[in-house]
Structure formats: C-alpha cells, structure tokens
Amino acid sequence: MDPSPGKITAAILATVLMVLVGFLVVINTVNGGGSNTFLVVECDGEEHRYSLPSGGLTIEYNWTHSVEGTIIVEVYNATIDGLILVKVLTQSFGAGHPYSAEELGGSFYMENGYMVYTSNYNIGYSLEIEGPPEYSNYIKVGGSKVCEGFRHALVRVVTP
C-alpha cells in the first residue's frame, strides 16, 4: 500500500517542525533559557556582573556612620525574588538608623561588640547607595571586595 502524497507532505512537515523546535530548545538552553538572573553592582560607573546561583549570592555593604564614626555592616542575599536584607551589624544606635528589630521582622542580639539585627526583609530589586568615600565604604560580593571608596553605587538583581 503506497502512502498518499498528502500523508508524505504531512510527515515531512512534522519532521521539519520537530527539528526546528529541537533547534530552538538547544539555542534557548545555551543562552540560559531566558531565565538567567544576574546581580549587577555599579560603583561610580564601573559595572560588575555576576550570574546568580540558585541559592543566591551574599552582598555585604560596609560603611562608617558619618556622625557616630562607627562601622555599620548590612548583609543581603541577592535572589531571583530580589535583595533580601539578612542582617545588620552596628556598633551603636546612631542617629538616622532606619531599622529596628520590629521593622525588619527579625531578632536582635549582641556579638563581638556589635548589635546584630537579623531579618528576612525583601527590599526589592535594587539598592542605591550615596555617600562620601571618606567614610570608608565598600561592597563585597560573595566575600570578595568589588568596590571601595565610592560616591554612588547601585546594586540590582536583573532578569533579561
């Protein structure tokens, strides 16, 4: 029994379509599937870009309070859901500190001379930092210092 020309054409079209779909899947996978999320840290115009692992990436912003002269460390976890403030370490209850344990929905304890506020507070997808470099500011990503002594920084979670 010979197949009809209509069945042959349909089979060829189905095969071409399957090859095309397979090709698109391979390209999409190679390009990250369109779901790659990045952490972008820009300090005074210099951009640093990191692929965001599934568990997130730790960001540490260290700065000196302009009035108190004490060190403040803010620790964030960059995730696909945004920047999560994990904890804040401070040496004083300085003027203008925009947080408390209640505001952060977390807890408070003392450790090595620091007051530590813990939280799981999602601040959104970006953090803009302004400050004079003379106050010893720096940002670490994954434990490595990426910028120091900057006037302006922008930390963003970006999904293409």
VOKEMI-623385 format. One record per residue: residue number from 0; x, y, z of N, C-alpha, C in turn. Coordinates in Angstrom, 2 decimals. Layout:
<atoms>
resi_n.c1_n.c2_n.c3_ca.c1_ca.c2_ca.c3_c.c1_c.c2_c.c3
NUM_X_Y_Z_X_Y_Z_X_Y_Z
...
</atoms>
This chain:
<atoms>
resi_n.c1_n.c2_n.c3_ca.c1_ca.c2_ca.c3_c.c1_c.c2_c.c3
0_0.84_-1.17_0.00_0.00_0.00_0.00_0.90_1.24_0.00
1_0.74_2.09_-1.00_1.53_3.31_-1.13_0.90_4.44_-0.33
2_1.75_5.16_0.42_1.20_6.32_1.13_0.81_7.41_0.15
3_-0.23_8.13_0.48_-0.69_9.21_-0.40_0.25_10.40_-0.28
4_0.30_11.24_-1.32_1.17_12.41_-1.29_0.84_13.34_-0.12
5_-0.40_13.41_0.31_-0.79_14.26_1.44_-0.17_13.77_2.74
6_-0.12_12.43_2.91_0.47_11.87_4.13_1.98_12.08_4.15
7_2.62_11.98_2.98_4.06_12.20_2.89_4.38_13.65_3.23
8_3.62_14.59_2.68_3.84_16.00_2.95_3.64_16.30_4.43
9_2.62_15.74_5.04_2.37_15.95_6.47_3.50_15.39_7.31
10_4.02_14.22_6.92_5.13_13.60_7.66_6.39_14.46_7.55
11_6.67_14.97_6.37_7.84_15.83_6.16_7.69_17.11_6.99
12_6.52_17.73_6.95_6.29_18.94_7.73_6.43_18.69_9.23
13_5.92_17.56_9.69_6.03_17.22_11.12_7.49_17.02_11.51
14_8.27_16.38_10.64_9.70_16.16_10.91_10.45_17.48_10.94
15_10.20_18.35_9.98_10.84_19.67_9.93_10.48_20.47_11.18
16_9.23_20.42_11.57_8.78_21.14_12.76_9.48_20.62_14.02
17_9.60_19.29_14.14_10.27_18.71_15.31_11.74_19.13_15.34
18_12.42_19.13_14.19_13.82_19.55_14.13_13.95_21.02_14.51
19_13.05_21.87_14.00_13.08_23.29_14.31_12.85_23.54_15.80
20_11.88_22.88_16.40_11.60_23.02_17.83_12.81_22.55_18.64
21_13.40_21.42_18.25_14.59_20.93_18.94_15.73_21.92_18.86
22_15.93_22.52_17.69_16.96_23.53_17.49_16.72_24.73_18.40
23_15.49_25.20_18.48_15.15_26.33_19.34_15.37_26.01_20.82
24_15.06_24.78_21.22_15.28_24.37_22.61_16.76_24.38_22.93
25_17.59_23.89_22.01_19.04_23.88_22.23_19.56_25.31_22.33
26_19.15_26.18_21.44_19.60_27.58_21.48_19.14_28.24_22.78
27_17.92_28.02_23.18_17.39_28.61_24.40_18.17_28.11_25.62
28_18.54_26.83_25.63_19.31_26.27_26.74_20.71_26.86_26.78
29_21.36_26.97_25.62_22.70_27.54_25.55_22.69_28.99_26.01
30_21.65_29.72_25.69_21.54_31.13_26.09_20.97_31.31_27.48
31_20.85_30.24_28.23_20.39_30.35_29.61_18.90_30.21_29.77
32_18.22_29.87_28.73_16.80_29.62_28.83_15.97_30.86_29.10
33_16.57_32.03_28.99_15.83_33.25_29.24_15.52_33.47_30.71
34_16.01_32.58_31.58_15.69_32.73_32.99_16.93_33.03_33.82
35_18.08_33.28_33.17_19.27_33.65_33.93_19.02_34.97_34.64
36_19.38_34.99_35.89_19.26_36.20_36.68_20.65_36.64_37.09
37_20.91_37.93_37.02_22.23_38.46_37.32_22.16_39.44_38.48
38_23.28_39.53_39.18_23.48_40.59_40.15_24.41_41.58_39.47
39_24.00_42.84_39.43_24.82_43.89_38.84_25.14_44.90_39.94
40_26.44_45.12_40.14_26.90_46.10_41.12_27.65_47.17_40.34
41_27.15_48.40_40.41_27.77_49.51_39.71_28.26_50.52_40.73
42_29.55_50.80_40.71_30.15_51.76_41.64_30.83_52.86_40.84
43_30.33_54.08_40.98_30.87_55.23_40.26_31.07_54.93_38.78
44_30.08_54.25_38.17_30.10_53.98_36.75_30.79_52.69_36.35
45_31.51_52.04_37.25_32.18_50.77_36.95_31.23_49.62_37.28
46_30.94_48.80_36.27_29.95_47.73_36.45_30.60_46.37_36.67
47_30.05_45.64_37.63_30.45_44.26_37.93_29.19_43.41_37.80
48_29.28_42.31_37.03_28.10_41.47_36.77_28.41_40.04_37.21
49_27.44_39.43_37.91_27.60_38.08_38.43_26.36_37.25_38.08
50_26.58_36.02_37.64_25.45_35.10_37.47_24.95_34.74_38.86
51_23.66_34.74_39.01_23.07_34.48_40.32_22.81_32.99_40.48
52_23.50_32.32_41.42_23.24_30.90_41.64_21.87_30.69_42.27
53_21.36_29.47_42.22_20.01_29.19_42.72_19.85_29.53_44.19
54_20.89_29.40_44.99_20.80_29.72_46.42_21.00_31.19_46.73
55_21.28_32.00_45.71_21.51_33.42_45.92_22.99_33.73_46.07
56_23.28_34.99_46.28_24.65_35.47_46.39_24.69_36.51_47.51
57_25.67_36.39_48.41_25.77_37.30_49.55_26.43_38.61_49.15
58_25.82_39.71_49.58_26.36_41.05_49.37_26.56_41.67_50.75
59_27.71_42.28_50.96_27.98_42.97_52.22_28.32_44.42_51.91
60_27.54_45.32_52.49_27.81_46.75_52.34_28.31_47.25_53.69
61_29.55_47.72_53.72_30.21_48.15_54.94_30.44_49.65_54.84
62_30.01_50.39_55.87_30.17_51.83_55.84_30.35_52.37_57.25
63_30.81_53.60_57.33_31.03_54.26_58.61_29.98_55.35_58.78
64_29.31_55.34_59.93_28.29_56.34_60.22_28.95_57.72_60.29
65_28.40_58.69_59.57_29.04_60.00_59.45_29.05_60.79_60.75
66_28.09_60.58_61.63_28.04_61.32_62.89_28.72_60.53_64.00
67_28.36_59.27_64.13_28.87_58.42_65.22_30.31_57.96_64.97
68_30.68_57.83_63.70_32.01_57.32_63.37_32.14_55.83_63.62
69_31.02_55.12_63.70_31.04_53.68_63.96_30.75_52.91_62.68
70_31.20_51.68_62.66_31.03_50.82_61.49_29.63_50.20_61.48
71_29.06_50.16_60.29_27.77_49.50_60.07_27.95_48.54_58.90
72_27.48_47.33_59.08_27.57_46.32_58.02_26.16_45.82_57.72
73_25.76_45.94_56.46_24.48_45.43_56.01_24.75_44.21_55.14
74_24.08_43.10_55.43_24.29_41.87_54.69_22.98_41.51_53.97
75_23.09_41.32_52.66_21.94_40.99_51.82_22.19_39.66_51.13
76_21.11_38.99_50.74_21.19_37.83_49.87_20.45_38.21_48.59
77_21.17_38.21_47.47_20.56_38.51_46.18_19.96_37.22_45.65
78_18.65_37.24_45.39_17.93_36.07_44.90_17.09_36.47_43.70
79_16.47_35.49_43.06_15.58_35.81_41.94_14.37_36.62_42.41
80_14.10_36.59_43.72_12.98_37.35_44.27_13.37_38.75_44.70
81_14.64_39.12_44.57_15.10_40.44_44.94_16.23_40.39_45.95
82_16.49_41.55_46.55_17.53_41.68_47.57_16.90_41.51_48.94
83_17.38_40.51_49.66_16.83_40.20_50.98_17.83_40.67_52.03
84_17.40_41.61_52.88_18.25_42.06_53.98_18.27_40.96_55.03
85_19.45_40.37_55.24_19.60_39.23_56.13_19.95_39.67_57.54
86_20.91_40.63_57.63_21.27_41.15_58.94_21.99_42.47_58.82
87_21.97_43.19_59.94_22.68_44.46_60.05_23.49_44.40_61.33
88_24.78_44.72_61.22_25.65_44.78_62.39_26.02_46.23_62.61
89_25.87_46.71_63.82_26.20_48.09_64.12_26.82_48.19_65.51
90_27.63_49.21_65.70_28.29_49.40_66.98_27.56_50.40_67.87
91_26.50_51.02_67.33_25.75_52.00_68.13_24.33_52.10_67.61
92_23.50_52.78_68.37_22.13_53.07_67.93_22.10_54.45_67.30
93_23.03_54.75_66.41_23.25_56.08_65.86_22.02_56.75_65.26
94_22.11_58.06_65.20_21.05_58.88_64.63_20.81_58.49_63.18
95_19.56_58.39_62.81_19.20_58.12_61.43_19.24_56.67_61.02
96_19.50_55.77_61.95_19.46_54.35_61.58_18.01_53.99_61.22
97_17.78_53.55_60.00_16.40_53.34_59.53_15.83_51.97_59.84
98_16.29_51.33_60.90_15.80_49.99_61.16_15.71_49.71_62.65
99_14.89_48.75_62.95_14.80_48.19_64.30_14.43_46.72_64.10
100_14.57_45.93_65.14_14.24_44.51_65.01_12.77_44.34_64.60
101_11.90_45.19_65.11_10.48_45.09_64.77_10.23_45.43_63.31
102_10.89_46.50_62.83_10.72_46.90_61.42_11.19_45.81_60.47
103_12.26_45.12_60.85_12.83_44.10_59.98_12.13_42.76_60.12
104_11.25_42.64_61.12_10.57_41.37_61.33_11.52_40.28_61.77
105_12.58_40.67_62.48_13.58_39.69_62.88_13.89_39.76_64.36
106_15.14_39.53_64.67_15.55_39.49_66.07_16.79_40.36_66.27
107_17.21_40.45_67.53_18.32_41.29_67.91_19.17_40.54_68.93
108_20.50_40.62_68.79_21.41_40.05_69.79_22.75_40.77_69.70
109_23.60_40.56_70.70_24.94_41.14_70.74_25.96_40.07_70.34
110_26.97_40.49_69.56_28.02_39.57_69.15_29.31_40.34_68.88
111_30.36_40.03_69.63_31.68_40.64_69.44_31.64_42.17_69.39
112_30.87_42.77_70.27_30.79_44.23_70.33_29.85_44.85_69.33
113_29.17_44.06_68.54_28.20_44.56_67.56_26.80_44.21_68.01
114_25.87_45.11_67.74_24.46_44.82_67.85_24.06_44.23_66.51
115_23.46_43.07_66.52_23.12_42.36_65.29_21.61_42.26_65.18
116_21.09_42.80_64.10_19.67_42.68_63.78_19.57_41.64_62.67
117_18.75_40.63_62.84_18.54_39.66_61.77_17.16_39.87_61.18
118_17.03_39.52_59.94_15.72_39.68_59.28_15.65_38.81_58.06
119_14.58_38.91_57.37_14.36_38.29_56.07_13.53_39.26_55.25
120_13.98_40.51_55.24_13.22_41.62_54.68_13.60_41.85_53.22
121_12.64_41.72_52.32_12.87_41.93_50.90_12.76_43.42_50.59
122_13.88_44.01_50.16_13.88_45.45_49.87_13.53_45.74_48.41
123_13.34_44.70_47.61_13.04_44.89_46.20_14.22_44.46_45.34
124_14.28_44.97_44.12_15.29_44.52_43.17_16.48_45.46_43.02
125_16.49_46.57_43.76_17.65_47.46_43.65_17.91_48.19_44.97
126_19.16_48.53_45.14_19.61_49.27_46.31_20.54_50.36_45.80
127_20.17_51.62_46.04_21.00_52.74_45.62_21.69_53.30_46.85
128_23.01_53.49_46.73_23.81_53.94_47.86_24.52_55.23_47.47
129_24.35_56.25_48.28_25.04_57.53_48.09_25.88_57.79_49.33
130_27.07_58.26_49.15_27.86_58.57_50.33_29.26_59.01_49.96
131_29.81_59.90_50.77_31.18_60.33_50.51_32.18_59.21_50.81
132_33.16_59.02_49.94_34.12_57.93_50.10_34.99_58.05_51.35
133_35.07_59.23_51.92_35.91_59.38_53.11_35.37_58.61_54.32
134_34.16_58.06_54.21_33.59_57.29_55.31_33.83_55.79_55.13
135_34.89_55.42_54.43_35.37_54.04_54.34_34.30_53.03_53.91
136_33.59_53.33_52.86_32.56_52.40_52.40_33.14_51.40_51.41
137_32.60_50.20_51.44_32.95_49.21_50.43_31.83_48.18_50.32
138_31.85_47.47_49.19_30.88_46.41_48.91_31.64_45.13_48.60
139_31.20_44.05_49.22_31.72_42.72_48.93_30.61_41.90_48.28
140_30.99_41.07_47.32_30.06_40.13_46.71_30.68_38.74_46.85
141_29.95_37.85_47.50_30.46_36.50_47.71_31.76_36.48_48.49
142_31.97_37.46_49.36_33.16_37.51_50.19_34.33_38.28_49.60
143_34.23_38.70_48.34_35.31_39.44_47.69_34.93_40.91_47.52
144_35.84_41.80_47.89_35.59_43.23_47.77_35.58_43.62_46.29
145_34.49_44.27_45.86_34.38_44.66_44.45_34.51_46.15_44.22
146_34.20_46.95_45.24_34.40_48.38_45.10_34.58_49.00_46.48
147_35.32_50.09_46.48_35.67_50.73_47.74_35.82_52.23_47.52
148_35.42_53.01_48.53_35.59_54.46_48.46_34.79_55.12_47.35
149_33.57_54.68_47.13_32.75_55.21_46.04_31.81_56.31_46.54
150_31.35_57.12_45.60_30.34_58.15_45.91_28.93_57.64_45.63
151_28.80_56.81_44.61_27.49_56.32_44.23_27.60_54.85_43.82
152_26.68_54.04_44.34_26.64_52.63_43.95_25.18_52.24_43.72
153_25.00_51.32_42.79_23.69_50.78_42.52_23.83_49.26_42.45
154_23.09_48.57_43.30_23.09_47.11_43.34_21.73_46.66_42.82
155_21.74_45.80_41.78_20.47_45.40_41.16_20.45_43.91_40.87
156_19.26_43.34_41.01_19.01_41.98_40.52_18.30_42.16_39.19
157_18.88_41.58_38.13_18.38_41.81_36.77_18.06_40.48_36.11
158_16.88_40.39_35.54_16.48_39.23_34.76_16.30_39.69_33.32
159_17.05_39.07_32.40_16.94_39.52_30.98_15.58_39.22_30.39
</atoms>
